[in-house]
Amino acid sequence: MRALLLPGLHGTRDGYETFLGTPPPGWNVTALEYPRERVLGYAMLAAELRPAVAEVAPEVLIGESFGGPLALRFAADGLAGLRAVALVASFILPPRPGVARWLPWRTGLRLGIGPFYWLRQVLARRAEEREASRRLGAAMRRVRPEVLAARVRATLTVDARALLAACPVPVLGVTARRDWLVSGRSAGRMRAQRPDMAQATVDAAHRVLFTEPAAAWAAVRGFAEGMAGGRVD
């Protein structure tokens, strides 16, 4: 089974090493990387990445957080062989517009990144979550702040409701039980647009794939292989 990961806001493979290195038997997973130096909204980013997606020819698209609306855009392209889409801690409408609007680094100020991730460290309950926060902060610092700011702004105007409703393959939503960034309200909005959407919950904070890769794989594998009648090619 060929899976393609569309990363979160930082748009790199950094932090996903365990998830990418431990796919289920019979699975092959690839992660795209978004441009680190160029400011691109959802539409332009999708256009930039479309050839790479076609080259992978994924059977499963995994969109984490910011990557969820991108996964739905690519599913709408009618990818040959696509069997399922998994949206992990993701959203189809702005997840926390009131909070995100006040993040200082959304305007491109580098100085705001440090305090934001210091706060995440304080809120983290487990050592794995603190380590994930540290790795994510390091990954963010490798991307131009103006690029990160543009992606945050894109989440403030995103509307992927029609894409989810029209998605041509089955969809799984993976929710993090202790996710303070993407609330349970986002999952409710998804179900409103896609009543047949399957749902799985993982006891984790927002970065599910960083901290609970085994649980995430169990959810994605069970769903995708069920859609394929238990077959893994």
Buried (B, 14 or more C-beta within 10 A) or exposed (E): BBBBBBBBBBBBBBBBEEBBEEBBEEBEBBBBEBBEEEBBEBEBBBEBBBEEBEEBEBBBBBBBBBBBBBBBBBBBEEBEEBBBBBBBBBBBBBBBEEEBEEBBBBEBEBEBBEEBBEEBEEEBEEEBBBBBBBBBBEBBBEBBBBBBBBBBBBBEEBEBBEBBBEBEBBBBBBBBEBBEBBBEEBBEBBEEBBEEBBBBBBEBBBBBBBBBBEBBBBBBBBBBBEBBEEEEE
